Amino acid sequence: MARKSFKCTVCEAEFLSGNWFGCCENIALKHNVAPKTFYSESAQNVQCLIKPQYGTNPQTGVSWSTPGKQQRFFNGQYTTTDPEEQEKLEQVLAGGGLITYEKYIDLKTTAEQKAARAMAETKEANRLLAEAKDELARKQAELEKLRESVPAEVAPLAPDAPVPSLASKRRTQPSV
């Protein structure tokens, strides 16, 4: 499986999954990424555990460990800038342990809120449609002004009339 690429919001360096440390070229600082919110179906506070990891630095032979972490979902939400947490929680989301934002909103809103949201979306769609109609009318008026400004001998009489051929108006060069 290919390792995921991240971009640090602090030092703007790109790094691969597993290379969590090295922010600002300091091996003790962990990279941060853009915040991401994860959602749980449960209204209760949920905890996820990222398992601890252990290893040995191949260059120095020094052992290292990453302690396990707990993520507490308050009111079904958890936001993090930690790339390691994001990667692990995305795996939990893909496995069905978490839910999408859309499903979270659907679970958390009442029937009245859903109706109000649908009304607001309809109102916004109608506003955008009215703006598009106004823009179309403006463009059609501009086009009509342009048609009126073109001399009659150049412009066709009707918008769908064929354009006269220029071949009949060409002058021929006398042959020598």
Buried (B, 14 or more C-beta within 10 A) or exposed (E): EEEEEBEBBEBEBEBEBEEBBBBEEEEEBBBBBEEBEBBBBEEEEBEBEBEEEEEEEEEEEEEEEBEEBEBEBEEBBBEBBBBBBBBBBBEBBEEEBBBEEEEBBEBEEEEEEEEEEEEEEEEEEEEEEEEEEEEEEEEEEEEEEEEEEEEEEEBEEEEEEEEEEEEEEEEEEEEE
